[in-house]
Amino acid sequence: MSELPPERTAPLPEPERPGTPVVVGEELVENVEVLVEDGQRGMVLNLVTDLHPADLGQLLGHLPVEAAQTLFGWLPEERASAALPGLESARRAALLDGATAQAIVGLLDHLDTDDAADVLADVDEDVAEHVLPRLEDAEEVGHLMGYPDDTAGGLMETDYVAVAASASVGEATEAVRECVDTVDPVYVVYVLDPAETLVGVVPLKRLILAHAHAPVTSIMEEDFVTVEPDLDQEEVARIMERYDLVALPVVSAAGRLLGRITIDDIVDVIREEAEEDLQRSAGITGEEEFSASVFAISRGRIFWLLLGLVGALLSGLVIRGFEGALEAATILAMFIPIVMAMAGNAGIQSSAIAVQGLASGDLWSSDVVRRLGKELAVALRNGLVLAVALGLIVLAMGAAGALDEAATGRLAFTAGLSLLIVIVIATVLGAAVPLLLQRAGIDPALAMGPFITVSNDILGLTVFFLIATLLYL
């Protein structure tokens, strides 16, 4: 057995107590990487044997690709399968690259139908065509792959516990027992009529406490929430949050039960939507993953960088258009970065609140006028405070001899008034643009990025030079 190189030797972490979450940090990743490179299969498997599938997935996601592929190939089939759902798409594709169709079938057959559909979507199309027909749940997985990823149909799984409306509580309890290995977790039992239309739901607690001979219809809840498969995943998350649901049935337009969405999937949706909004606000289109390629990352960023370049050129043209004003009073150049920075900050603040309200569903179309009125009041108040502060600073600079004392008062008034107007325009624009984008069917999070910054820079400079030309020169 080979030994670790002295310069890379690190003490292996102490075994965790059963049930204790393991923190997958740099030390563990480095140790596993060294052992994998040295071919220490037994030691590696011993080190990762007690890792939760989520922690194992995190480890596979942080290892270099070649080391991750080697470790993945060493894992028992069931362990490797359990780690797949928690991996990013790019890393899943890398781990399954080169695997035979039969090997992929073995991995996917251990997964819930929704997870199997997600993983299969990352596999090469030619391989996927050979994999799908061989799966135990081929029909269900193929059906799920027909729905867009970001809809209720793309989120749902087709494994659930359902009984006929004519069943007794005892029969429903037995149905839960029979499905314990295939449906996990079980939150409710669905009650169907002969046409497989959902007519009621029975929470597991109520089922356990009921008398075995009672009809299941006597304890079922008839007032329940459902969604159709084409509903956007963000709206699904809002519904489950609003009604405190842990499981949500997905039904056809006719009310036929198609599947269910569980709370663990919604937690992932909330995280994905938050990450997407954050990336869009920073001028990144698409979903940038940690393991994505350089080309994919560049493609998602370049458009907004080009837009920023165009905006900067337009701002430069505005300054060039007022070149005469700058030559007549070079002191005005001092206020250019102030105006640009304050316009950008004010616009981002108001747009962030508007986007947050739209994303959570708290801001409705009927609230637009009230929202804009409030933003205008806030802009006037903050703008006035900042304008007075800037004016006092200019006066203090004049008193200290840093500026021409004769023109200090006029310059302080010009700078303060310009800043007030710029902040009002930027704040109202920042609140209005997300609302307009939402109405046009465009993600309002785009308003928080370069779009607001660039437009406010151009407008702010134009307003500043116009006021300076009228009042100071």
N, C-alpha and C positions, 0 to 999 in steps of 0.2 A: 504494500500500500504506500503510495507516494505521500510525502509530507508537504504542507503548505510552505511556499517560499518564506524565509524569515521576515523579509521586509513587508509581506502582506498578511502575516499571521495576525489573527484577531481572536480574542476569546469568544467562543460560541455562547449565545444567550442561554441563560438557565431555563429549563423547561417550565412552562406555565402551568399553573393549577388548572384542572379541568373547568371549563366555563369561563376562564379569565381571558378577556380580549387581548389579542397580541397586537402590539404596535409595530407595524412593518416600517422600520426606519432604515437609514443608510447603512447601519452596522449589519443588519440582517441581509440586506440586498448584497452588500460587499462580500459577506461570508459565503452566501450561496453562489455568487458569481465565481469566486475563487474555487470552490469545491466542484462546480460544474466544469470549469475549465480543466481541472485536474482529473475529471472523470470519476469523482467519488459519488457514484450513484447511491449507494447505501446510506452514506452519511447525509446526503441531501434529502433523501426521502425520510430519513429519521428526523431531520430538522424541521421539515414542513408537514409531517404527518398529522399534527394536532391543529394546524391552521384552519380557521374557518374558511369556507369557500370564498367569502368576500376578501379576506386577508390574503389568501392564496392568489386571487385575481389581482390584487394590488401589487403583490410581489412580482407576478408575471408581467405586469404593466410597467414596472420600473427597471427590470433587468434589461440589459442589451438584448437586441432581437435574437441573436444567435444563441445566447445563454437561455433565453426564455423558451425558444423552440426546443432546445435540448431537454430542459426541465419538463416541459409540457409532454414530450415524448416518453419521459420516464414515469410520469404519473399513472396510477391505475385509472382505467377508463372512467369510472364513476366520479373520481376526484377531479380529473381533467374536465369532465363535462360540467360539474358543478361550478367550476371557476369561470366558464365561458361567459355567462350572462353579465357579469360585472366588468368585463373588459371593454375598452373602447373598440369601435368598429375596425380601425386600422390595425390594432394589435391582434384582434381576433382573426382578421384576414391573414396576417403574417403567420400566426400559429397554425392555421389550417392549410396554408399554402403547401402544396405537394402531398397532402394526405390523400389516401385513397378514398373512393366513395364509400366503401364498406366501413372504413375507420370512422368517417364522419357520421354515418348512419348509427354506429354504436354509441357515439357521443350524444347525438341528438335524441335518441330514444330514451335517454335518462332525464330529459328536460321536459318542463311544462310546454304545452303547445305554443304559447305566445313567445316564450324564450327560444324555442326551436326555430320558429319562423324568423325571429330577429337574427339569430346566428346564421341561418341558411342564407339570408339576404346578403351576408358579407362574403359568401363563398363564390368562387368563379362560376359564371352562369352555366358553362358546359358541365362542370362537376355537379352543380345543384340539380340539373336535369336528371342526372343518374341517381342522385341521393333521394330526392323527394319520393319517387314511387316505392322505395324500399322501406320508408319509415313506418313504424307501427301506426302512427296517427297521420298518415299521408294526406288523407282527405281534409282533415281539420287544419293541418299546417298549410296546405296549399290554399285553402279558403282564406286563412288569415293573411297570407302573403299577398292576396288580392286587394287588401285594404292599404291605403297610405299609412306610413309609419306614425304620423302625427294626428291620427284620428282615434275615436273610440274603438273602431274595428281593429286597428293596428295594435291597440293596447290590450284588448281582451284576450282571455284564454277560454278554450272550449271545454275545459275540465271543470265540472261542477257537480253538485249533488242535487238531483231533482226527483220528485215522486209525483205520482198521479193524484189528482184531487180526491180520488176515492180511497186513498191509502189511510191507514191508521197511524197513530203516533209510533207504535211499536215497529211498524213496517218502515217508517221514515228513519227511525233510529238504526234499524238494521241496514238500511241503505247507506247511512253514514259509515257504519263499520265496514261495509264492503268496499267503500271508496277511499278508505283511509290511506292506502298506499299510492293512489293515483291522483287524489285531490288534496292539495295542501297549500294553504290552510283552509279549513272548513269554518266559515263564519255563519252561513245561513243555509237552509234547505229550501229550494225553490219548488213551488207547487204548480203543476201544469194541468190544463184540461186535455181532452183527447186530441185536440188540434195542436198541442204543444204550445199553446198560448199561456203566458205567465199570468196566473190569477192570484198569487199570494207568495209571501216569503215567511219562513219560520226561523227566527234567530235560534242558534244552537242552545242557548240557556233556557229558552222557553220550551224547546223540545225535550230537554233532559228532565225538566220539572213536571211535565205533563204526564197524565195517566196513559199507559201503553195502549189501552183499548179505545181511547178517545179518537174521533176522526181528526185528521190533520187539519181539515178546514176549520175546525172549531178553535184552533190556536194560532192560525196563520194571520199575518198582517195584510190587509187588503189595500191599505194606503201606503204605497211604496213608490220610490223614484226609479225611473228607468231612463236610458239614453239610447239613441239610434246610432248605428255604427259609423255614420259619416260625420258625427259631431267632432269638432276640433278638440284635441287633447287638453288645451288650456281651459276650455269651457268645462270639460269633464272634471278637471281638478277643482275648478270653482264650485261645481255642484257638490262634489264629495266633501269639500271644506264647509260649504254652507249648511249641509244637512248632517255633518258629523258621521259620514258613512265609512265603513271599513270594506264594504263590497258593494259594487254597483252593477246590476244586471243590464246587459245590452240586448235590445230587442229589435226586431224588424218593424217596418211601418205597420204591420198587421198585429204586432204584439207577440210574435213568436220569439221564444228565448233563443238567443244565438250564443251567448257567452257571458262572462263576468269580468269586471275589472276590480282588482284588489288594491288595498291601500299602499302596498309596497311598490306597485307600479306608479302610483300617483306621486309618491315621494320622489321618484326618479324624474317624473314629468316636471314637478315644481322646480327641481334643481336644474334640469335642462333648459326650461323656459327662462329662469333667472340668468343662467350663463349666457343664453342666446341674447337676451336683452342687454346684458352688460357688454358683450362683444359688439353688438350693433351700435351701442352708444359710443364705443371707442372707434367706430369706423371699420368693423370687421364683418364681412358678409359670410354667410354660411356658418357651419359649426366647426370651429377650430379645436381639434383634439390635441392632447399632449403628445401623442405618438404620430401625428399627421406628418406627411412628407414636407420637405422644404417647398416644393412646387405648390402643394395644396395650400399651405399657409400663405405663401406669397400671393397666390391667386385670390385669396379671400381678403387681402389687405390693399392690393395695388390700386383698385378703383378709387377708394376713398382718399388714398394718398395723392392720386392724380387730381382728384377734385380739390383737395387742399392746396395743391400747387397752383391750380387755376385760380382759386380764391385769393391766394397770396399775390399772384400776378395782378389780379383786379384791384387788390388793395394798393399795390404799388402804383397802378395807373391812377388811382384816386389821388395819391400823394403827389404824383407827377403833375396832375391836373391843377393842383394848388401850389405849384412850384414857386409862382410869384409871391404867394403869401408867405412861404417859408423864407424866401430871400429877403422879404421886407421885415420879417420878424422871426429870426432863427429860434427864438425862445419857444415858439409853437411846437418845434420838433420834440421838445421835452415831454409834451403831453400825448404824443402819438401812442407810445406803449401803454400809457395809463388808460386811454380811451379804449384801446383794443382789448386789454385785459379785463377791464370792468364790464364791457359789453359782453364778452364771452362768458364771464362768471355769472352775470345776472341771467343771461339766456339759458345757460345750463341748469341753474337752480330751478327756474320756473318750468322748464321742459321736463326735468326729472320728476317733479311733483305731478305734472300732467300725465306723463307716461305711466307712473306708478298707479295713478287713479284709474287709468284706462285698463291696465293689465289686471288689476284686482277686481274690476267691474264696479268700483265705487263711483266712478265718474260717468254719468250718462249724458246723452245728447241734450236733455232738458236742463242740464246743469251748466251748459257752455257759457251762457251770458253771465250767470252768477260767478262762475269760475274766473272768467276774464275780468269782471268787475273787481273781484277780490285781488287778482294779480296786479291790476292797475293801481289799486289803493296801496298795496305793498310796495310797488315800484316807486310811487310818489313819495312814500315815507322814507324808504331806504335811500332813494336818490337824493332827497333833500338833505338827509344826514351826511351822506358822502360828499355832496356838493359843498355844504358848509365846511366840512373838514378840509377839503381840497382848497377852498378859498382861503381859509385861515392859514394853511401851510404856505400858500403863495404869498400872503401878506407877511408872514413871519420871515420868509426868505428875502422879501423886499426890505424889511426892517433891518435884517442882518447884512444888507449890502450885496446880496447875491444876485439881485435883480435891479433893473432900472426903477428907482423909487418913484419916479414921476408916473410911470405906467403901471405900477403894481396893482392899484385898485381896479383899474379897468381889466387887467389880465386875470385877477382873481375872480371877478364877476363873470368874465367870458368862460374861464375854465370850469367854474362851478355850474353855470347854466348849461354848458355843453354836456357836462357829465350827467346832470339831472335828466336832460332830454334823452341822451343815449341809453341810460339805464331803463327809463320808461319804455322806450321802443324795444330794447332787447328783451325785457321781461315779458311784455305782452306778446311779442313775436315768439318767444320760447314757449309760452303757454298755448298759443294759437296753432302753431305748426303741427304738433302731435295730433290735435283734434282734427285738423284738415287731412292729415295723412290717414287717420283712422277712417274718416268718412270716404276717402278714396280707395280704401281697401289695402293700404300699405302699412307695414309694421311701424307704429309710431315711435318705437325705440330708435329708429334711424334719425329722428329729430335731435337726439341728444349728442350726436357725434359731430363730425366736421361740418355737417349741413348748417347747424345753428351757429357754430363758431365762425365759419366763413362768412355767412350772411350778416352776422352782427358786426364783424370786423369792417366789412365794406360800408354798411349803413352808418356805423359809429364814426368812422373817419370822415365820411361825406358830411354828416351833420356837424361834426366838430369844426371842419374847415369852413363850412358855410357860415356858422355862427361867428367864428373867429374873423372871417372876412367882413362881416357886417358890423361887428361890435368893437373889434380891437384894431383893425387896420384903418 
